[in-house]
Structures are given as C-alpha cells and as structure tokens.
Amino acid sequence: MDNAVVSTSPTPNGNTAIDSFHQFAGVKWLREKPLSRFEDAQWLLIQKAEEEKLLQVTIKLPQVVLDKLINDSKDYYLSDGVSKSAQLWNEQRTLILRDGFDKFLLPSMTKEARSLLNSRAKSWLLLDYGKLLWDKVSVAPYQRKETDVGSDEETAPRVMACCWGPGKPATTFVMLDSSGEVLDVLHAGSLSLRGQSVDEQQRKKNDQQRVQKFMMDHQPHVVVLGAANLSCRRLKENIYEIIFKMVEKCPRDVSDEMDNLNIVYGDESLPHLYENSRISVDQLPSQEGITRRAVALGRYLQNPLSMVATLCGPGREILSWKLNPLENFLTPDEKYGMVEQVMVDVTNQVGLDLNLASSHEWLYAPLQFISGLGPRKAAFLQRSLVKAGPIFTRKDLLTSHGLGKKVFVNAVGFFRVRRSGLTSSSSQYIDLLDDTRIHPESYSLAKDLAKDIYCEDGNGDANDADDEDMLEMAIEHVREKPHLLRAVDVRQYAEQKNRLNKKETLNDIRLELIKGFQDRRRPYVGLSEDEEFYTILGETEEAVSEGRVVQATVHKVQPHEATCVLEYGLIGMLRKEDYADDWRDVNSLTDKLHEGDTLTCRIKSIQKNRYLAFLTCRESEMRNIRFQKQQIMDPYYREEWSTSHIAQEKARKVKELAKKKHFKARMIVHPRFQNFTADEAIEFLSDKDPGESVIRPSSRGLSHLTLTLKVYDGVYADKDIVEGGKENKNITSLLRIGKTLKIGEDTFEDLDEVMDRYVDPLVARLKAMLNYRKFRRGSKNEVEELLKKEKSENPKIVVYCFRICYEHPGTFLLTHIQNTNPYEEYVSVYPKGFKFRKQMFKDIDRLVAHFQRHIDDPFRRAHSIGSVAATVPMRSPATGSGRNNRR
C-alpha cells in the first residue's frame, strides 16, 4: 500500500463543469500521488467527484514496483528447469501469475486502498470538525473593561443584544442582566428607515428616543448586534448616533461605561438554531422568535459554553451548526461523538458553578458533560439541586443529592461551590477549597501547604496544625498573597515532606490556590474585518472573491458608471470602460442600461472596508484566464494535455458541434440552469429521482428557455419558459436572461421565483401521486391485469388505480373497472393541483371522492387525441423532429 499511487483526470462533463472556482478544482488533475501523502479530507472530494461522474480515478502500483512484485513472485512460482517442457510450463505459469494479479490481487488491493483512504480522510475531517467546534466553545466570556471588580459574577457584563428585522418581525433589542436573564424587550421597526417623508422621519425619531430611554434605564456594558446582512451596518451607525446624542445631552445620567460603550458584531448562525429549537420555547415560552434569537446572541457573549451546551439536548440541534464545508461526509453519530468529546473537555476545564446555575436554569446546560455524569444523571442531579436550594459544601452532593460514591469521586473536582446566586448574601461558611479544581481527596495536602506557608510567613504556630480556624486563615492568607505560593519550590517542598510521589499534585494545588478555576480559554476577540465582511454577507470567502462570475441587478445608471446590487446585497460598481470591449463607441451608459436590468459580470476587485465590488462585463475579461482563482495547488497537481488528449477533445467538440448546430450557450448563472441539449438533460437526470429537473436553453430561440423534468424512470417532460423584456442590442444581451419569465399565464421575475412558485409545487404534486396508495407501476396491460384480479376478488366494488401515461408526460391515467371492461381517464398534474374532467383538485383524495360520486358521468369515455393534447401540462423532449433537437 505504501507504493500505491492515485491519479485523477476529468471526464468530458467534468472538464466543462470544473472551473478554477469549483469545489473539485484542486483535484481535477492529480498525477501519481502516493497514498501516504493524503493527509487531509482530499480523498472525500475525489470520491464525491467520481460519484458525480466528473472525475476518473485510478489507483495503481507504479510500473516499476509492479514489475518487481511480479518478478519476485516468479522466483517462488516458476520452475528452475531448463528443458523445453519446463520452459513451456513456465510460460503458462507466467500467464497465470499475470492473470492472478490483474483479475484478483490488484482489484482487491484497489478496494483496500479506497477503504484506507476513506478511513484516513474521515478521521482527519472528524478531528478538524472537533478543532473548529473547540474554537467556538473554548472562548472566554466578553470581559468588561474594569479591573477592580470582585467576583466573576460581578464581572459578567450586562448585554444589550440586537437583531435586525425587516419590519415583520421588527428590529428587536433585548436587555440581559449579568446572569443572562431577560430584563426588558424593545421592538423598534422604524429605526432604520431611510425615507425622507415627514411621517417616516417622525417614526424614526420616536424609535431613536425609545432606544435611548431603553439604554438609559438599563445601562448596558456592551451591545452585541447580529451580523445578518448589510442593513446591520446602518443599524450599527444608528445605535452609535443614539449613544452620541445621549452622552451629549445627558452627560450626568450616563455612566463611564456608557460613555465608551462598545458595539460588537455577533454571528447569528447559533442564535438561529436556538430560535428554532424546542428548548428555546421551553426556556422563553412567552417570547417570539426574533427575541429568542437575540437572547441567544447575548448569552453567547456572556457564556459561550452554556449557550452551545443548550443545543446539545435530545434534539441535537448543535449538529445543524455548519462548521466545516465537508462535514456532510460525516454521519450525525460521528459528529455528535466529537461534539461530546469537545464539550466534556471544555466543561471540565471551566467547571460548573452549582449555586449560580440553580438560580439560572440555562447555566445548567453543561452539567451533562461533567465527568462521571451524562444526560440521565445530570437531569436527576439538576432536579435535586433546584428542589433543595443553595449548596454550601461539595460533600452535600454525596450526602443530600444522591450521587453515588464513584460518580462523586469522578465529578466533584469540576463542581464550583462559592458565594454566587442564592448564596451570594448568605453568611454561612463555605470552604474556599470548594471553589478550586483541588479534589477533596487532596484537601489535606492543600491545607498542609497553606499552613506551612502561613507559619513560615510568621503568622501562626505549627503546633496549632489541627485548628480548623487556623487552617481557614492560612488558606485565606495564601489566596490573598499569591506571591508566597509562586515562591514555593514544589520539588524541594515535596522532598521535605517525603511526598515526592505527590509532586505533580502539589504543583497543581499550588496553582489552584493562586487562582482557583483560572480560565484557560482564549480571550474573547471581536470579528476581524474579513470575518465581519463575510459574516454580514452570509457567504463564504469562496463565494465572494475576485474573478467570480455573478449576477448583478442595475440599481442606478449614470453616464460613466452604473451602480448594481449583487445577489447577496453587495454593492457593485460598473464603469463604462468595463461594460464592453468597444466601450469607446458607447456615448453614455444610460443608453445601454436601465434600472432593473440583470447583468452577468465578473468581480474585478473588492474593497471590503467599503463593502464595494468593482465589476466587468467585457467579453474579453469574462474569458480571461488571469481571473482564475489563485489557490495553493497540490504538489502532485499536473494539468497535462498530451497529443492524444487534444485529439480526443477536438473529436468530442466536433461531435458536439454537429449535435448542437442550432444550440446557443446562454450566459445565465443559476444552480438549476445548465447549457444542455435535450439528450444531455435526459442523461443528466437519468440516475436521479423523479421530480428532479434542470433548466436549459431552447431550440425556439434566444427568447425561450426549457424546463426538463424527470416524471418517472424513462419519462421526461418539457415546459416552455418565455423570456420578456430583452434588449436586441447585440448577441451578448440576447444570451442573458430576460427581465420577466412566463410559463403559460403565470409571470415570474427570475428563475428563483420559477423554482419556488412553479417547479417546487409541481414536484410536490408529482411525488404525491407517485406515493399515493392507489398508484400502480407497470404497463397498461400489467395494470389492467392487476385490476381484473382485484375485481374478481371484490366483484361488488368499483376498483381503480392511477398509472403513468407514457404517451403524454406530465399526465396520469385513472384506470377503473365498474363492471367488466377497464376504462381510462386522464389526470393532469399542475402546480396548483390535479386536473380531472376539466376541474382542478387540490389533492388526490378530493379528486377520488369526486370520481366516485360521478362515476357514471359521460366524461369517463375515452378522450380524443386533440382533447388530450389540449390538457397535457407538459410535453416530451422527444416530441418533434427528434430527441437531439432543442426545446
């Protein structure tokens, strides 16, 4: 296996589909890469590309290695004889050896190599998934700027969380106290209004005043704003404007913290999961969705560990948090196994404050990840703690809360018992060691160490070693003077006490006495400029990069430049010199472009700090290879075109040109559009499920598109899409998509709307029919035989079923037997329902009920060919002058 190598090359479809921005670009041409050099998840990409028939993959031994292996085998298998007979037998043995290698050993080794590569890649991917989750979870809470605050609870910030809303729901502000509990909620739907009318300005002013009062009343330490879209940038400016006005007009009422109030962006991906989870409804039953999202946004800033753990309940919502673009290669159980490992490590590193959690239920979420517990024991312990109230010593967990001794020993070192929550104002004694990672088994060592340092510092008598008050004072003393602990030579101290076997434990005790449960997580850091840019756009760096081909909608046109909006909201600037290669012949862009036009452009450059992209539509630039994505290529990447490759490619192109003599490739960027012929569309859909579809160019001209839908295995239907609002200026403008799209009497603005309003409902009806209890597979004769058999068993009832109509794609046949002879009637499928006997029914059950009530109506007699053609909603790709024609 160490000598095996992997090579990849694109299939004809892959050579067309895989450009420099494609997911498989880095594995398009690999040449003899050793198995040992596959160190990441690259093999999973290769495997996926092979399954999609975009790559050809070969795993083999280099010829030199294979020849040596065969020659070594000959030494054991061939005869040493020199006679003619021995030579003839050796020739046969050689053929058998070669045959054994080719037919058995090498295929078996290839299979084993694939299994090994798959296992390695998934292991690497799982570890990478864990690292990414660790980076999200092992983050310290947002820290206030003060350095003179006492306990951890007091340092937790009061957070004002804000989620932008389009109006319904409105932009929402939520105020959380330092424990993450909701203090107040404010909806301000007019805060981001940009209109200049008197009414809009007044509504905006009113909301500004309401937000100002909200902030004055609650005095937040920090504002976290969900980075949902570009509107959030304007919202951030509006909030800063309110703060400035507040400081300017009411300086005495504004605390120093408010004067320097920080507004940070927060990623809404996790809050969205919480908003739609069952646990959020249980925890915040009276709050609407956007409020729950804002609460999660603020709580993640206060306690990332508890917020993530909240989504690790029975519903496993955490698995929907997208961390790695390749994580779909992992099963949910594999992912959750890694989630548990990470959460256990972080939870036990941080510890759990039992008294604080008893006062605030959401802080109990990490309890299940404490060592020795798990979901069931954690739920039991939580109920017991909530019922009993405050806890003043770790020993109570063993005596009063039903923890078994083994579970107690495993878990107790990670529980914090301190003055927090309900015990914050209590005067009852709490052992300082219960707020450290020191295990109760080692309390005696900790007390001895503290006592020795205390006495050495001249504060006590060693003879009072057993005095509990003296030991308590000793621990307080060393906690207040950590420099005494730092000065201790642990090795020397262990030798003096004859405890060298406890040297590591003593060092850990010393560190915990210096700072109990010191937070070792990385400090909170706000989003960088790049992270902020991509988070606000809701896109990856791959999707928004220089050289990308994008769709842009013209927003404003001036003589020398046009302002456009890209599909994810980014503003794009198109200068006159970038509009066309013959731009000098263009007097003004206003003659060429109009507001609402859709352009296919390439991103030339991006100014992230201004959220601005510069675009080009020049044909030469659209084809220019300098815009190909610059990426770190695999050292075994070799894009080689031999003479045979070139000859094969030319032959393939000649064949395609002959087949596509009337075919014009369209300049349309959409995930459901492909520049396919009818045959290519059928081949593309052949191994997919019924209901899958593709939109392609039409042979009717450049003002038409065709929707090809897989109705059933071997049955495909076409629907004509008429484009409107096209400019007949040049071939480029004609190749772009029209401003409007029309299917029958329905008009759509773009292909997304076609998919949402036409295709998706149509597919839903189609699948409903194929999954209906009375749908039968088979030919006409097979289905009729089934019905006749059913009729013979139940002669008194009308038997019926539905079957595919192969002659008219998009329709089904309702076959029924009332007496003796079978009859058939057509049922057409539309996005709005099922058409039967000139009536539209929303679902099949209603259609069947109507049929059963009106079975004797004359409609049941066979339709004429003309009447059937008039009701067929779609047509076959093979209709007309041949399957190779465009539709």
HELIX and SHEET records of a PDB file:
HELIX    1   1 PRO A   12  ALA A   17  1                                   6    
HELIX    2   2 ALA A   25  VAL A   27  5                                   3    
HELIX    3   3 LEU A   35  ARG A   37  5                                   3    
HELIX    4   4 GLN A   42  GLU A   51  1                                  10    
HELIX    5   5 GLN A   63  TYR A   77  1                                  15    
HELIX    6   6 LYS A   84  GLY A  100  1                                  17    
HELIX    7   7 PHE A  101  LEU A  105  3                                   5    
HELIX    8   8 LEU A  106  VAL A  137  1                                  32    
HELIX    9   9 ASP A  152  THR A  155  1                                   4    
HELIX   10  10 VAL A  198  HIS A  218  1                                  21    
HELIX   11  11 SER A  231  LYS A  249  1                                  19    
HELIX   12  12 PRO A  251  ASP A  253  5                                   3    
HELIX   13  13 ASP A  256  ASP A  259  1                                   4    
HELIX   14  14 SER A  269  GLU A  275  1                                   7    
HELIX   15  15 ARG A  278  GLN A  283  1                                   6    
HELIX   16  16 GLY A  289  GLN A  302  1                                  14    
HELIX   17  17 PRO A  304  THR A  310  1                                   7    
HELIX   18  18 GLU A  317  SER A  320  5                                   4    
HELIX   19  19 GLU A  327  PHE A  329  5                                   3    
HELIX   20  20 PRO A  332  VAL A  350  1                                  19    
HELIX   21  21 LEU A  354  SER A  359  1                                   6    
HELIX   22  22 GLU A  361  PHE A  369  5                                   9    
HELIX   23  23 PRO A  375  ALA A  388  1                                  14    
HELIX   24  24 ASP A  396  THR A  399  1                                   4    
HELIX   25  25 LYS A  405  ALA A  411  1                                   7    
HELIX   26  26 VAL A  412  PHE A  414  5                                   3    
HELIX   27  27 GLY A  421  THR A  423  5                                   3    
HELIX   28  28 LEU A  432  ASP A  435  5                                   4    
HELIX   29  29 PRO A  440  SER A  442  5                                   3    
HELIX   30  30 TYR A  443  GLU A  456  1                                  14    
HELIX   31  31 ALA A  462  ASP A  464  5                                   3    
HELIX   32  32 GLU A  468  GLU A  480  1                                  13    
HELIX   33  33 PRO A  482  ARG A  486  1                                   5    
HELIX   34  34 VAL A  490  GLN A  496  1                                   7    
HELIX   35  35 LEU A  500  LYS A  502  5                                   3    
HELIX   36  36 LYS A  503  ILE A  514  1                                  12    
HELIX   37  37 GLU A  529  LEU A  537  1                                   9    
HELIX   38  38 LYS A  576  ASP A  578  5                                   3    
HELIX   39  39 TRP A  583  ASP A  585  5                                   3    
HELIX   40  40 LEU A  589  ASP A  591  5                                   3    
HELIX   41  41 LYS A  608  ARG A  610  5                                   3    
HELIX   42  42 GLU A  619  ARG A  623  1                                   5    
HELIX   43  43 ILE A  625  PHE A  627  5                                   3    
HELIX   44  44 THR A  643  LYS A  659  1                                  17    
HELIX   45  45 ALA A  678  LEU A  685  1                                   8    
HELIX   46  46 ILE A  731  LEU A  735  1                                   5    
HELIX   47  47 LEU A  751  VAL A  754  1                                   4    
HELIX   48  48 MET A  755  VAL A  759  3                                   5    
HELIX   49  49 ASP A  760  LEU A  770  1                                  11    
HELIX   50  50 LYS A  780  GLU A  793  1                                  14    
HELIX   51  51 ILE A  844  ARG A  853  1                                  10    
HELIX   52  52 PRO A  858  ARG A  860  5                                   3    
HELIX   53  53 ILE A  865  THR A  871  1                                   7    
SHEET    1   A 3 LEU A  30  PRO A  34  0                                        
SHEET    2   A 3 VAL A   5  PRO A  10 -1                                        
SHEET    3   A 3 LEU A  55  LYS A  60 -1                                        
SHEET    1   B 5 VAL A 182  HIS A 187  0                                        
SHEET    2   B 5 ALA A 170  LEU A 176 -1                                        
SHEET    3   B 5 VAL A 159  PRO A 166 -1                                        
SHEET    4   B 5 VAL A 222  GLY A 226  1                                        
SHEET    5   B 5 ASN A 262  GLY A 266  1                                        
SHEET    1   C 2 LEU A 352  ASP A 353  0                                        
SHEET    2   C 2 PHE A 415  ARG A 416  1                                        
SHEET    1   D 6 VAL A 549  VAL A 557  0                                        
SHEET    2   D 6 GLU A 561  LEU A 566 -1                                        
SHEET    3   D 6 ILE A 571  ARG A 575 -1                                        
SHEET    4   D 6 LEU A 612  THR A 616  1                                        
SHEET    5   D 6 THR A 598  GLN A 607 -1                                        
SHEET    6   D 6 VAL A 549  VAL A 557 -1                                        
SHEET    1   E 5 SER A 693  PRO A 697  0                                        
SHEET    2   E 5 HIS A 704  TYR A 712 -1                                        
SHEET    3   E 5 VAL A 715  GLY A 724 -1                                        
SHEET    4   E 5 THR A 740  ILE A 743 -1                                        
SHEET    5   E 5 ASP A 746  PHE A 748 -1                                        
SHEET    1   F 5 VAL A 799  ILE A 804  0                                        
SHEET    2   F 5 THR A 811  ILE A 817 -1                                        
SHEET    3   F 5 PRO A 822  TYR A 830 -1                                        
SHEET    4   F 5 GLY A 833  PHE A 836 -1                                        
SHEET    5   F 5 GLN A 839  PHE A 841 -1                                        
END                                                                             
